[in-house]
Amino acid sequence: MAPGTHINGVGSYTPAMQEVDVETVQRALVVVDERAAAWEEAGDLIQPLQAGLITEDHIYAELGEIAAGLKPGRTSPEQITFFKSVGVAVQDAIAGRIALENAVAHNLGMEATL
């Protein structure tokens, strides 16, 4: 993995699924959408944790902590970063709301009647 690489992991969502190798997880600054959800569903993190290759403290931050300025994101251009998302319903709801607001603002799409 080249210095400065960023990885978004969104494809695996069960403890048995893993899309990013353990060495990369170990080397990376790990950010998740939500710690509790990640430790329930993210095989990328659960598998190395169970093997004793990382600890729960290996998760550096939740995305919201970085967005709110509570923790910095990447701290050097060489740092490898890994965002692991298992999906959080509130993020989906907010994204849907933003998409709807933008569609209305730009007069896109059409309203359906039931």
C-alpha positions as CSV (number, residue, x, y, z in Angstrom):
1,M,0.0,0.0,0.0
2,A,1.5,3.3,-1.1
3,P,1.9,6.1,1.5
4,G,-1.0,8.6,1.3
5,T,-3.5,6.0,0.1
6,H,-7.1,6.3,1.3
7,I,-9.5,3.3,1.2
8,N,-13.3,3.4,1.5
9,G,-14.5,0.0,2.6
10,V,-18.3,-0.3,2.0
11,G,-18.7,-3.8,0.4
12,S,-18.4,-6.1,3.3
13,Y,-21.1,-5.9,6.0
14,T,-21.0,-9.1,8.0
15,P,-18.4,-10.5,10.5
16,A,-17.5,-13.3,7.9
17,M,-16.9,-10.8,5.0
18,Q,-13.5,-9.1,4.5
19,E,-12.6,-6.8,1.7
20,V,-9.4,-5.2,3.0
21,D,-6.4,-7.3,4.1
22,V,-5.3,-7.4,7.7
23,E,-1.9,-5.7,7.0
24,T,-3.6,-2.7,5.5
25,V,-6.0,-2.5,8.4
26,Q,-3.1,-2.6,10.8
27,R,-1.2,0.1,9.0
28,A,-4.1,2.5,8.5
29,L,-5.7,5.2,10.5
30,V,-9.2,3.6,10.8
31,V,-12.4,5.7,10.8
32,V,-15.8,4.2,11.0
33,D,-19.4,5.4,10.6
34,E,-20.2,4.1,14.1
35,R,-18.0,2.1,16.5
36,A,-20.8,-0.1,17.8
37,A,-22.0,-1.0,14.3
38,A,-18.5,-1.7,13.1
39,W,-17.8,-4.1,15.9
40,E,-21.0,-5.9,15.2
41,E,-20.8,-6.1,11.4
42,A,-17.4,-5.2,9.9
43,G,-15.4,-8.4,9.2
44,D,-12.5,-6.2,8.1
45,L,-12.1,-5.2,11.7
46,I,-13.7,-8.1,13.6
47,Q,-11.5,-10.8,12.0
48,P,-8.2,-9.1,13.0
49,L,-9.6,-8.3,16.4
50,Q,-10.5,-11.9,17.0
51,A,-7.0,-13.0,15.8
52,G,-5.4,-10.6,18.3
53,L,-3.9,-8.5,15.5
54,I,-5.6,-5.2,16.5
55,T,-7.5,-4.0,19.6
56,E,-10.8,-2.1,19.8
57,D,-8.6,1.0,20.2
58,H,-7.5,0.6,16.6
59,I,-10.5,2.5,15.5
60,Y,-9.3,6.1,15.6
61,A,-12.6,7.9,15.2
62,E,-16.1,7.9,14.0
63,L,-16.8,10.0,10.9
64,G,-18.9,12.4,12.9
65,E,-16.1,13.1,15.3
66,I,-13.9,14.2,12.4
67,A,-16.8,16.2,10.7
68,A,-17.5,18.0,14.0
69,G,-13.8,18.9,14.4
70,L,-13.4,16.8,17.6
71,K,-10.6,14.8,16.0
72,P,-8.4,15.6,13.0
73,G,-8.5,13.4,10.0
74,R,-5.3,12.6,8.1
75,T,-2.4,14.1,10.0
76,S,0.3,13.7,7.4
77,P,0.3,13.3,3.6
78,E,2.0,9.9,3.9
79,Q,-0.6,8.4,6.3
80,I,-2.7,5.5,5.1
81,T,-6.4,6.0,5.9
82,F,-9.3,3.6,5.9
83,F,-12.9,4.5,6.3
84,K,-15.0,1.4,7.0
85,S,-18.8,1.9,6.6
86,V,-21.4,-0.7,7.5
87,G,-24.2,1.7,6.9
88,V,-26.1,3.7,9.5
89,A,-29.8,4.5,8.8
90,V,-29.6,8.1,9.9
91,Q,-26.9,8.8,7.3
92,D,-29.1,7.3,4.6
93,A,-32.1,9.4,5.8
94,I,-30.0,12.6,5.7
95,A,-28.6,11.8,2.2
96,G,-32.1,11.2,1.0
97,R,-33.3,14.5,2.4
98,I,-30.4,16.3,0.8
99,A,-31.1,14.6,-2.6
100,L,-34.8,15.6,-2.4
101,E,-34.0,19.2,-1.4
102,N,-31.6,19.5,-4.4
103,A,-34.1,17.9,-6.8
104,V,-36.8,20.4,-5.7
105,A,-34.3,23.3,-5.9
106,H,-33.3,22.4,-9.4
107,N,-36.7,21.3,-10.6
108,L,-35.6,17.7,-11.2
109,G,-37.7,14.6,-11.2
110,M,-41.4,14.4,-10.6
111,E,-43.8,13.8,-7.7
112,A,-45.6,10.6,-7.7
113,T,-49.2,10.3,-6.4
114,L,-50.4,7.1,-4.9
